[in-house]
Amino acid sequence: MTGCLPKAPGILLCPRWMSNITLGSLTHKRVLKIAIPIVLANITIPLLGAVDTGVVGQLGTAAPIGAVGIGAIILTAIYWIFGFLRMGTTGLTSQARGAGDQAEVTALLMRVILSGAAAGLLIILMQWPILWAGFQISPASAEVESLARSYITIRIYSAPAAIVIFGITGWLIAQERTRAVLLLQLWMNGLNVSLDLWFVLGLDWGVSGVAFATFLAEWSGLALGLWLCRDGFLGGAWNNWSRIFDRARLKVMLWVNSDIMIRSVLLQAAFMSFLFMGAGLGDVTLAANQVLLQFLAITAYALDGFAFAAETLVGQALGAKARQSLRRAALMTSFWGLLIVVLLSLFFALAGPWLIDLMTKAPDVQAEARSYLIWIIAAPLIGIASWMLDGIFIGATRTRDMRTAMIMSSLVYVFAVWLLLPAFGNHGLWAALMVFNATRAVTLFMYYPRLEAQAQG
Protein backbone atom coordinates (compact mmCIF):
# COMPACT_ATOMS: atom_id res chain seq x y z
CA MET A 1 0.00 0.00 0.00
CA THR A 2 1.34 3.41 -0.88
CA GLY A 3 1.58 5.59 2.24
CA CYS A 4 2.04 9.27 3.00
CA LEU A 5 5.33 10.83 2.03
CA PRO A 6 7.02 13.50 4.17
CA LYS A 7 7.22 16.99 2.72
CA ALA A 8 8.40 18.99 5.73
CA PRO A 9 8.25 18.69 9.52
CA GLY A 10 4.65 17.97 10.45
CA ILE A 11 3.47 17.85 6.81
CA LEU A 12 2.62 14.62 5.02
CA LEU A 13 1.61 14.28 1.40
CA CYS A 14 -1.04 11.58 1.07
CA PRO A 15 -2.91 10.18 -1.91
CA ARG A 16 -6.39 11.74 -2.10
CA TRP A 17 -8.07 8.34 -1.79
CA MET A 18 -6.92 8.18 1.79
CA SER A 19 -9.29 10.97 2.79
CA ASN A 20 -12.13 8.47 2.57
CA ILE A 21 -10.71 6.24 5.33
CA THR A 22 -13.08 6.20 8.31
CA LEU A 23 -11.78 7.26 11.70
CA GLY A 24 -14.56 5.55 13.58
CA SER A 25 -16.98 7.38 15.83
CA LEU A 26 -15.48 10.25 17.84
CA THR A 27 -17.44 9.97 21.06
CA HIS A 28 -16.94 10.92 24.68
CA LYS A 29 -16.75 7.21 25.50
CA ARG A 30 -13.85 6.81 23.08
CA VAL A 31 -11.99 9.78 24.60
CA LEU A 32 -12.43 8.37 28.11
CA LYS A 33 -11.37 4.90 26.96
CA ILE A 34 -8.05 6.38 25.85
CA ALA A 35 -7.57 8.80 28.74
CA ILE A 36 -8.56 6.92 31.90
CA PRO A 37 -5.91 4.15 31.67
CA ILE A 38 -3.21 6.83 31.29
CA VAL A 39 -4.47 8.66 34.39
CA LEU A 40 -4.45 5.37 36.34
CA ALA A 41 -0.95 4.54 35.06
CA ASN A 42 0.31 7.94 36.20
CA ILE A 43 -0.90 7.27 39.74
CA THR A 44 1.73 4.53 40.05
CA ILE A 45 4.63 6.89 39.28
CA PRO A 46 4.79 8.87 42.57
CA LEU A 47 3.91 5.66 44.47
CA LEU A 48 7.10 3.97 43.23
CA GLY A 49 9.26 6.92 44.32
CA ALA A 50 7.65 6.87 47.76
CA VAL A 51 8.35 3.12 48.16
CA ASP A 52 11.99 3.51 47.05
CA THR A 53 12.47 6.23 49.65
CA GLY A 54 10.52 4.40 52.34
CA VAL A 55 12.40 1.13 51.90
CA VAL A 56 15.89 2.63 52.16
CA GLY A 57 14.59 4.78 55.00
CA GLN A 58 14.25 1.59 57.03
CA LEU A 59 18.04 1.21 57.00
CA GLY A 60 18.22 3.79 59.77
CA THR A 61 20.63 6.34 58.28
CA ALA A 62 20.25 9.36 56.02
CA ALA A 63 22.96 8.51 53.48
CA PRO A 64 21.05 5.73 51.62
CA ILE A 65 18.01 8.00 51.20
CA GLY A 66 20.15 10.78 49.77
CA ALA A 67 22.03 8.35 47.53
CA VAL A 68 18.88 6.88 45.98
CA GLY A 69 17.44 10.38 45.55
CA ILE A 70 20.51 11.82 43.82
CA GLY A 71 21.09 8.70 41.71
CA ALA A 72 17.48 8.65 40.54
CA ILE A 73 17.54 12.37 39.71
CA ILE A 74 20.72 12.04 37.62
CA LEU A 75 19.42 9.07 35.62
CA THR A 76 15.93 10.52 35.23
CA ALA A 77 17.42 13.74 33.86
CA ILE A 78 19.50 11.78 31.33
CA TYR A 79 16.62 9.54 30.27
CA TRP A 80 14.27 12.53 30.09
CA ILE A 81 16.36 13.96 27.25
CA PHE A 82 15.06 11.08 25.12
CA GLY A 83 11.44 11.58 26.16
CA PHE A 84 10.83 13.01 22.69
CA LEU A 85 10.69 9.41 21.45
CA ARG A 86 7.35 9.01 23.24
CA MET A 87 5.78 12.20 21.88
CA GLY A 88 7.21 12.07 18.37
CA THR A 89 6.27 8.42 17.97
CA THR A 90 2.67 9.05 19.02
CA GLY A 91 2.20 11.85 16.49
CA LEU A 92 3.83 10.10 13.54
CA THR A 93 2.23 6.71 14.25
CA SER A 94 -1.28 8.10 14.72
CA GLN A 95 -0.99 9.95 11.40
CA ALA A 96 0.21 6.82 9.61
CA ARG A 97 -2.66 4.88 11.17
CA GLY A 98 -5.19 7.51 10.13
CA ALA A 99 -3.82 7.34 6.60
CA GLY A 100 -4.25 3.57 6.55
CA ASP A 101 -0.50 3.02 6.08
CA GLN A 102 0.10 -0.07 8.23
CA ALA A 103 3.54 -0.65 6.74
CA GLU A 104 4.65 2.75 8.02
CA VAL A 105 3.09 2.04 11.44
CA THR A 106 5.27 -1.05 11.69
CA ALA A 107 8.35 0.75 10.35
CA LEU A 108 7.93 3.43 13.03
CA LEU A 109 7.91 0.76 15.73
CA MET A 110 11.19 -0.66 14.42
CA ARG A 111 12.76 2.79 14.10
CA VAL A 112 11.95 3.70 17.67
CA ILE A 113 13.19 0.35 19.02
CA LEU A 114 16.50 0.72 17.19
CA SER A 115 16.85 4.42 18.10
CA GLY A 116 16.10 3.78 21.77
CA ALA A 117 18.50 0.85 21.97
CA ALA A 118 21.28 2.90 20.36
CA ALA A 119 20.65 5.80 22.76
CA GLY A 120 20.74 3.45 25.75
CA LEU A 121 24.02 1.87 24.63
CA LEU A 122 25.50 5.35 24.21
CA ILE A 123 24.53 6.22 27.78
CA ILE A 124 26.23 3.04 29.05
CA LEU A 125 29.41 3.88 27.15
CA MET A 126 29.32 7.46 28.48
CA GLN A 127 28.58 6.51 32.09
CA TRP A 128 31.84 7.83 33.60
CA PRO A 129 31.50 11.35 32.14
CA ILE A 130 27.83 11.25 33.16
CA LEU A 131 28.76 10.36 36.73
CA TRP A 132 31.37 13.11 36.87
CA ALA A 133 28.99 15.76 35.49
CA GLY A 134 26.14 14.60 37.72
CA PHE A 135 28.14 14.99 40.91
CA GLN A 136 29.51 18.33 39.78
CA ILE A 137 25.96 19.61 39.49
CA SER A 138 24.69 17.80 42.62
CA PRO A 139 27.63 17.57 45.05
CA ALA A 140 27.16 15.33 48.07
CA SER A 141 29.10 13.91 51.01
CA ALA A 142 31.65 11.19 50.34
CA GLU A 143 29.35 8.50 51.77
CA VAL A 144 26.31 9.60 49.77
CA GLU A 145 28.35 9.94 46.57
CA SER A 146 29.83 6.46 46.99
CA LEU A 147 26.41 4.88 47.51
CA ALA A 148 24.93 6.88 44.62
CA ARG A 149 27.71 5.69 42.32
CA SER A 150 26.90 2.10 43.23
CA TYR A 151 23.22 2.75 42.50
CA ILE A 152 23.87 4.39 39.12
CA THR A 153 26.43 1.87 37.89
CA ILE A 154 23.84 -0.89 38.34
CA ARG A 155 20.77 0.92 37.00
CA ILE A 156 22.50 2.43 33.99
CA TYR A 157 22.71 -0.98 32.33
CA SER A 158 18.94 -0.93 31.86
CA ALA A 159 19.15 2.38 29.94
CA PRO A 160 18.38 0.73 26.55
CA ALA A 161 15.24 -0.85 28.01
CA ALA A 162 14.07 2.35 29.71
CA ILE A 163 14.45 4.47 26.57
CA VAL A 164 12.93 1.92 24.18
CA ILE A 165 9.91 1.78 26.51
CA PHE A 166 9.38 5.52 25.83
CA GLY A 167 8.93 4.74 22.14
CA ILE A 168 6.82 1.63 22.70
CA THR A 169 4.52 3.63 24.97
CA GLY A 170 4.08 6.29 22.29
CA TRP A 171 3.39 3.63 19.65
CA LEU A 172 0.71 1.97 21.81
CA ILE A 173 -0.95 5.30 22.66
CA ALA A 174 -1.16 6.17 18.94
CA GLN A 175 -3.24 3.04 18.42
CA GLU A 176 -5.53 3.82 21.36
CA ARG A 177 -4.12 0.87 23.30
CA THR A 178 -3.78 2.76 26.56
CA ARG A 179 -4.94 -0.24 28.60
CA ALA A 180 -1.79 -1.94 27.38
CA VAL A 181 0.19 1.08 28.63
CA LEU A 182 -1.54 0.75 32.01
CA LEU A 183 -0.69 -2.97 32.11
CA LEU A 184 2.95 -2.18 31.29
CA GLN A 185 3.20 0.45 34.06
CA LEU A 186 1.45 -1.77 36.62
CA TRP A 187 3.78 -4.66 35.81
CA MET A 188 6.98 -2.61 35.94
CA ASN A 189 6.14 -0.61 39.05
CA GLY A 190 4.53 -3.56 40.84
CA LEU A 191 7.57 -5.77 40.21
CA ASN A 192 9.88 -2.92 41.22
CA VAL A 193 8.08 -2.46 44.55
CA SER A 194 8.07 -6.23 45.25
CA LEU A 195 11.78 -6.57 44.47
CA ASP A 196 12.54 -3.46 46.56
CA LEU A 197 10.99 -5.10 49.60
CA TRP A 198 12.72 -8.44 48.98
CA PHE A 199 16.19 -7.18 48.08
CA VAL A 200 16.44 -4.42 50.70
CA LEU A 201 14.41 -5.65 53.66
CA GLY A 202 14.69 -9.39 53.03
CA LEU A 203 18.22 -9.82 51.65
CA ASP A 204 19.71 -6.63 53.17
CA TRP A 205 21.25 -5.48 49.88
CA GLY A 206 20.77 -1.81 50.74
CA VAL A 207 21.03 0.79 48.00
CA SER A 208 22.25 -1.82 45.51
CA GLY A 209 19.02 -3.74 46.11
CA VAL A 210 16.94 -0.74 45.05
CA ALA A 211 19.05 -0.41 41.89
CA PHE A 212 18.80 -4.11 41.02
CA ALA A 213 15.03 -3.97 41.52
CA THR A 214 14.69 -1.16 38.98
CA PHE A 215 17.17 -2.83 36.59
CA LEU A 216 15.13 -6.04 36.51
CA ALA A 217 11.80 -4.21 36.35
CA GLU A 218 12.89 -2.16 33.32
CA TRP A 219 14.25 -5.11 31.35
CA SER A 220 11.18 -7.20 32.14
CA GLY A 221 9.07 -4.18 31.15
CA LEU A 222 10.79 -4.10 27.78
CA ALA A 223 10.03 -7.80 27.27
CA LEU A 224 6.37 -7.22 28.12
CA GLY A 225 6.26 -4.11 25.94
CA LEU A 226 7.58 -6.02 22.92
CA TRP A 227 4.99 -8.73 23.54
CA LEU A 228 2.23 -6.08 23.70
CA CYS A 229 3.48 -4.81 20.32
CA ARG A 230 3.57 -8.28 18.78
CA ASP A 231 1.00 -7.34 16.13
CA GLY A 232 3.62 -5.00 14.67
CA PHE A 233 5.86 -7.98 13.95
CA LEU A 234 3.28 -9.91 11.95
CA GLY A 235 3.90 -10.07 8.21
CA GLY A 236 7.07 -8.91 6.53
CA ALA A 237 6.96 -5.16 7.17
CA TRP A 238 8.95 -5.35 10.42
CA ASN A 239 12.16 -6.32 8.58
CA ASN A 240 11.65 -4.17 5.49
CA TRP A 241 14.95 -2.42 6.08
CA SER A 242 14.77 -0.22 3.00
CA ARG A 243 11.57 1.34 4.37
CA ILE A 244 12.72 1.43 7.98
CA PHE A 245 15.88 3.30 6.98
CA ASP A 246 14.20 5.37 4.28
CA ARG A 247 16.12 8.65 4.24
CA ALA A 248 13.11 10.94 3.77
CA ARG A 249 11.13 9.35 6.62
CA LEU A 250 14.17 9.29 8.91
CA LYS A 251 14.66 12.99 8.17
CA VAL A 252 11.09 13.78 9.20
CA MET A 253 11.53 11.75 12.39
CA LEU A 254 14.74 13.68 13.13
CA TRP A 255 13.03 17.03 12.53
CA VAL A 256 10.08 16.15 14.73
CA ASN A 257 12.17 14.77 17.60
CA SER A 258 14.76 17.56 17.58
CA ASP A 259 12.01 20.21 17.72
CA ILE A 260 10.34 18.41 20.63
CA MET A 261 13.66 18.10 22.44
CA ILE A 262 14.36 21.85 22.13
CA ARG A 263 10.83 22.64 23.30
CA SER A 264 11.13 20.25 26.25
CA VAL A 265 14.54 21.58 27.32
CA LEU A 266 13.16 25.14 27.39
CA LEU A 267 10.11 24.00 29.35
CA GLN A 268 12.29 22.20 31.89
CA ALA A 269 14.61 25.20 32.10
CA ALA A 270 11.69 27.44 33.03
CA PHE A 271 10.63 25.20 35.91
CA MET A 272 14.21 24.63 37.10
CA SER A 273 14.85 28.38 37.08
CA PHE A 274 11.64 28.84 39.09
CA LEU A 275 13.08 26.53 41.76
CA PHE A 276 16.51 28.15 41.73
CA MET A 277 15.10 31.67 42.00
CA GLY A 278 12.80 30.52 44.78
CA ALA A 279 15.86 29.20 46.62
CA GLY A 280 17.27 32.72 46.56
CA LEU A 281 14.26 33.89 48.57
CA GLY A 282 15.15 31.68 51.55
CA ASP A 283 14.87 28.09 52.71
CA VAL A 284 11.28 28.45 53.92
CA THR A 285 10.10 29.91 50.60
CA LEU A 286 12.00 27.23 48.69
CA ALA A 287 10.34 24.48 50.76
CA ALA A 288 6.90 26.08 50.33
CA ASN A 289 7.34 26.29 46.56
CA GLN A 290 8.46 22.66 46.46
CA VAL A 291 5.32 21.60 48.33
CA LEU A 292 3.06 23.63 46.04
CA LEU A 293 4.71 22.27 42.89
CA GLN A 294 3.40 18.85 43.91
CA PHE A 295 -0.09 20.23 43.25
CA LEU A 296 1.02 21.10 39.70
CA ALA A 297 2.35 17.56 39.33
CA ILE A 298 -1.07 16.19 40.32
CA THR A 299 -2.66 18.44 37.68
CA ALA A 300 -0.22 17.26 35.01
CA TYR A 301 -0.81 13.58 35.84
CA ALA A 302 -4.58 14.08 35.64
CA LEU A 303 -4.43 15.98 32.32
CA ASP A 304 -1.93 13.66 30.62
CA GLY A 305 -4.62 11.18 29.72
CA PHE A 306 -6.69 13.75 27.83
CA ALA A 307 -3.65 15.35 26.20
CA PHE A 308 -2.59 11.88 25.02
CA ALA A 309 -6.10 11.28 23.69
CA ALA A 310 -5.77 14.53 21.74
CA GLU A 311 -2.43 13.37 20.31
CA THR A 312 -3.94 10.12 19.10
CA LEU A 313 -7.25 11.37 17.71
CA VAL A 314 -5.86 14.55 16.14
CA GLY A 315 -3.03 12.58 14.52
CA GLN A 316 -5.43 10.03 13.06
CA ALA A 317 -7.71 12.77 11.73
CA LEU A 318 -4.78 14.57 10.15
CA GLY A 319 -3.51 11.37 8.56
CA ALA A 320 -6.95 10.80 7.04
CA LYS A 321 -7.22 14.47 5.94
CA ALA A 322 -10.46 14.80 7.93
CA ARG A 323 -10.60 18.43 9.03
CA GLN A 324 -13.93 18.25 10.85
CA SER A 325 -12.83 15.14 12.73
CA LEU A 326 -9.65 16.94 13.76
CA ARG A 327 -11.62 19.88 15.15
CA ARG A 328 -14.05 17.56 16.92
CA ALA A 329 -11.16 15.62 18.48
CA ALA A 330 -9.54 18.84 19.70
CA LEU A 331 -12.80 20.15 21.20
CA MET A 332 -13.89 16.89 22.84
CA THR A 333 -10.57 16.16 24.52
CA SER A 334 -10.30 19.79 25.64
CA PHE A 335 -13.81 19.64 27.11
CA TRP A 336 -12.77 16.79 29.40
CA GLY A 337 -9.50 18.52 30.23
CA LEU A 338 -11.40 21.67 31.22
CA LEU A 339 -13.81 19.68 33.38
CA ILE A 340 -10.89 18.05 35.19
CA VAL A 341 -9.08 21.34 35.92
CA VAL A 342 -12.26 23.01 37.22
CA LEU A 343 -12.70 20.11 39.65
CA LEU A 344 -9.02 20.24 40.61
CA SER A 345 -9.14 24.00 41.27
CA LEU A 346 -12.17 23.53 43.51
CA PHE A 347 -10.43 20.65 45.29
CA PHE A 348 -7.27 22.69 45.86
CA ALA A 349 -9.34 25.62 47.17
CA LEU A 350 -11.18 23.42 49.66
CA ALA A 351 -8.54 20.85 50.61
CA GLY A 352 -5.35 22.79 49.87
CA PRO A 353 -4.56 23.76 53.49
CA TRP A 354 -5.09 20.17 54.63
CA LEU A 355 -2.87 18.81 51.84
CA ILE A 356 -0.13 21.31 52.74
CA ASP A 357 -0.24 20.17 56.38
CA LEU A 358 -0.09 16.56 55.20
CA MET A 359 3.02 17.16 53.09
CA THR A 360 5.00 19.15 55.67
CA LYS A 361 4.94 19.36 59.45
CA ALA A 362 7.07 22.52 59.66
CA PRO A 363 4.76 25.34 60.85
CA ASP A 364 6.70 28.09 59.06
CA VAL A 365 6.59 26.17 55.75
CA GLN A 366 2.87 25.47 56.21
CA ALA A 367 2.14 29.17 56.74
CA GLU A 368 4.31 30.20 53.79
CA ALA A 369 2.71 27.66 51.44
CA ARG A 370 -0.79 28.77 52.42
CA SER A 371 0.04 32.37 51.52
CA TYR A 372 0.74 31.29 47.92
CA LEU A 373 -2.09 28.74 47.61
CA ILE A 374 -4.10 31.16 45.44
CA TRP A 375 -1.63 30.60 42.60
CA ILE A 376 -2.16 26.84 42.76
CA ILE A 377 -5.92 27.32 42.63
CA ALA A 378 -5.50 29.46 39.51
CA ALA A 379 -2.75 27.39 37.85
CA PRO A 380 -4.92 24.57 36.40
CA LEU A 381 -7.38 27.08 34.91
CA ILE A 382 -4.57 29.17 33.39
CA GLY A 383 -2.56 26.18 32.20
CA ILE A 384 -5.31 24.01 30.66
CA ALA A 385 -5.07 25.62 27.21
CA SER A 386 -1.31 25.16 26.94
CA TRP A 387 -1.46 21.55 28.16
CA MET A 388 -4.19 20.57 25.69
CA LEU A 389 -2.69 22.49 22.78
CA ASP A 390 0.58 20.65 23.39
CA GLY A 391 -1.27 17.36 22.86
CA ILE A 392 -3.06 18.67 19.77
CA PHE A 393 0.15 19.94 18.17
CA ILE A 394 2.10 16.77 19.04
CA GLY A 395 -0.60 14.67 17.35
CA ALA A 396 -0.32 16.89 14.28
CA THR A 397 3.51 16.79 14.52
CA ARG A 398 3.50 20.59 14.19
CA THR A 399 6.67 20.49 16.25
CA ARG A 400 8.33 23.45 14.55
CA ASP A 401 5.39 25.59 15.68
CA MET A 402 5.75 24.16 19.19
CA ARG A 403 9.45 24.97 19.26
CA THR A 404 8.89 28.54 18.03
CA ALA A 405 6.03 29.11 20.48
CA MET A 406 8.16 27.85 23.36
CA ILE A 407 11.05 30.14 22.43
CA MET A 408 8.69 33.14 22.41
CA SER A 409 7.10 32.04 25.69
CA SER A 410 10.49 31.62 27.33
CA LEU A 411 11.50 35.15 26.35
CA VAL A 412 8.25 36.52 27.79
CA TYR A 413 8.88 34.49 30.97
CA VAL A 414 12.36 35.97 31.37
CA PHE A 415 10.93 39.48 30.98
CA ALA A 416 8.12 38.73 33.45
CA VAL A 417 10.59 37.46 36.04
CA TRP A 418 12.78 40.53 35.56
CA LEU A 419 9.78 42.80 36.00
CA LEU A 420 7.80 41.03 38.74
CA LEU A 421 10.31 39.23 40.99
CA PRO A 422 12.07 42.35 42.38
CA ALA A 423 8.75 44.13 42.96
CA PHE A 424 6.63 41.33 44.43
CA GLY A 425 9.05 38.61 45.58
CA ASN A 426 7.69 35.08 45.50
CA HIS A 427 4.25 36.29 44.44
CA GLY A 428 5.96 37.87 41.44
CA LEU A 429 7.76 34.61 40.71
CA TRP A 430 4.47 32.67 40.72
CA ALA A 431 2.85 35.36 38.58
CA ALA A 432 5.70 35.03 36.04
CA LEU A 433 5.09 31.26 35.88
CA MET A 434 1.40 31.90 35.19
CA VAL A 435 2.36 34.41 32.46
CA PHE A 436 4.62 31.73 30.97
CA ASN A 437 1.80 29.18 30.74
CA ALA A 438 -0.66 31.73 29.39
CA THR A 439 1.85 32.82 26.73
CA ARG A 440 2.40 29.21 25.71
CA ALA A 441 -1.34 28.93 25.05
CA VAL A 442 -1.57 32.21 23.14
CA THR A 443 1.44 31.50 20.93
CA LEU A 444 0.28 27.97 20.09
CA PHE A 445 -3.24 29.18 19.35
CA MET A 446 -1.77 31.64 16.84
CA TYR A 447 -0.58 28.64 14.82
CA TYR A 448 -3.77 26.58 15.18
CA PRO A 449 -5.41 27.74 11.90
CA ARG A 450 -2.39 26.38 9.98
CA LEU A 451 -2.85 23.04 11.75
CA GLU A 452 -6.47 22.75 10.63
CA ALA A 453 -5.58 23.88 7.11
CA GLN A 454 -3.09 21.01 6.96
CA ALA A 455 -5.99 18.57 7.39
CA GLN A 456 -7.92 19.94 4.42
CA GLY A 457 -8.47 17.09 1.99
Secondary structure as the mmCIF struct_conf table of DSSP 4:
data_model
#
loop_
_struct_conf.conf_type_id
_struct_conf.id
_struct_conf.beg_label_comp_id
_struct_conf.beg_label_asym_id
_struct_conf.beg_label_seq_id
_struct_conf.end_label_comp_id
_struct_conf.end_label_asym_id
_struct_conf.end_label_seq_id
STRN STRN1 LEU A 5 ALA A 8
TURN_TY1_P TURN_TY1_P1 PRO A 9 GLY A 10
STRN STRN2 ILE A 11 LEU A 13
HELX_RH_3T_P HELX_RH_3T_P1 ARG A 16 ASN A 20
HELX_RH_AL_P HELX_RH_AL_P1 HIS A 28 GLY A 57
TURN_TY1_P TURN_TY1_P2 GLN A 58 LEU A 59
BEND BEND1 GLY A 60 THR A 61
HELX_RH_AL_P HELX_RH_AL_P2 ALA A 62 TRP A 80
HELX_RH_3T_P HELX_RH_3T_P2 ILE A 81 GLY A 83
HELX_RH_AL_P HELX_RH_AL_P3 PHE A 84 GLY A 98
TURN_TY1_P TURN_TY1_P3 ALA A 99 GLY A 100
HELX_RH_AL_P HELX_RH_AL_P4 GLN A 102 LEU A 125
TURN_TY1_P TURN_TY1_P4 MET A 126 MET A 126
HELX_RH_AL_P HELX_RH_AL_P5 GLN A 127 ILE A 137
BEND BEND2 SER A 138 SER A 138
HELX_RH_AL_P HELX_RH_AL_P6 ALA A 142 ARG A 155
HELX_RH_3T_P HELX_RH_3T_P3 ILE A 156 SER A 158
HELX_RH_AL_P HELX_RH_AL_P7 ALA A 159 ALA A 174
TURN_TY1_P TURN_TY1_P5 GLN A 175 GLU A 176
HELX_RH_AL_P HELX_RH_AL_P8 THR A 178 ASP A 196
HELX_RH_PI_P HELX_RH_PI_P1 LEU A 197 GLY A 202
BEND BEND3 LEU A 203 LEU A 203
TURN_TY1_P TURN_TY1_P6 GLY A 206 GLY A 206
HELX_RH_AL_P HELX_RH_AL_P9 VAL A 207 LEU A 228
TURN_TY1_P TURN_TY1_P7 CYS A 229 CYS A 229
HELX_RH_3T_P HELX_RH_3T_P4 ARG A 230 PHE A 233
BEND BEND4 LEU A 234 GLY A 236
HELX_RH_3T_P HELX_RH_3T_P5 ALA A 237 ASN A 239
HELX_RH_AL_P HELX_RH_AL_P10 TRP A 241 ILE A 244
TURN_TY1_P TURN_TY1_P8 PHE A 245 PHE A 245
HELX_RH_AL_P HELX_RH_AL_P11 ARG A 247 ALA A 279
TURN_TY1_P TURN_TY1_P9 GLY A 280 LEU A 281
HELX_RH_AL_P HELX_RH_AL_P12 ASP A 283 GLY A 319
TURN_TY1_P TURN_TY1_P10 ALA A 320 LYS A 321
HELX_RH_AL_P HELX_RH_AL_P13 ARG A 323 MET A 359
HELX_RH_AL_P HELX_RH_AL_P14 PRO A 363 SER A 371
TURN_TY1_P TURN_TY1_P11 TYR A 372 TYR A 372
HELX_RH_AL_P HELX_RH_AL_P15 LEU A 373 GLY A 395
TURN_TY1_P TURN_TY1_P12 ALA A 396 THR A 397
HELX_RH_AL_P HELX_RH_AL_P16 THR A 399 PHE A 424
TURN_TY1_P TURN_TY1_P13 GLY A 425 GLY A 425
HELX_RH_AL_P HELX_RH_AL_P17 ASN A 426 GLN A 454
TURN_TY1_P TURN_TY1_P14 ALA A 455 ALA A 455
#
